[in-house]
């Protein structure tokens, strides 16, 4: 069955990208297996995640985006849809960006005064 093969491939890819919890793997499979960003958004909403669990959506989304060799606008569209409809996603995205900037600065790439 092609659906089972695709699902197995996504689970393998999730593991190889260090999606180390069942929740992260599920979110990864939704994001990467969706037909488009609307499909991904609707499937994420249907997961009925708690506020704490929903933080993982943004973390997984950013990890997927940053693993691409070239920019893929899919992730931006999905992030925009999530953030425009759920304030907690917007806040989590800000935190993820701050963490990334801090890591870059700590590695010596952060200029500053």
C-alpha positions, 0 to 999 in steps of 0.5 A, a space after each residue: 500500500 502506497 499510503 503505508 510506504 509513505 507513512 513509513 518513509 515519513 517516520 524514518 525521516 522524522 527519526 533521522 531528523 531527531 524528532 525524539 517524541 511521539 508528539 514531534 513525530 506525529 506533527 512532523 508527519 502531518 507537516 511533511 505529509 500534507 497536500 498543502 499548507 491549508 491541509 497541514 493547518 487543518 490536520 494540526 487543528 484536528 490534533 486538538 493539542 493542549 497549549 503546551 503540546 502546541 508549542 511543539 508545532 512551531 519547533 518542528 516547523 522551524 526545524 523542517 524549514 531549516 533543514 531544507 537546502 533552499 527556502 521553501 515558502 510552504 513553511 512560511 505560509 503554514 507559519 503565517 496561517 498558524 500565527 494569524 489564527 492562534 496567538 500562542 503559535 505567534 509567541 512560540 515562534 518569537 521564542 524560537 527565533 530568540 533562541 536561534 539568535 542567541 545560539 548564533 551570538 554564542 557561537 561568535 556570529 553575533 556582532 554587538 557592542 
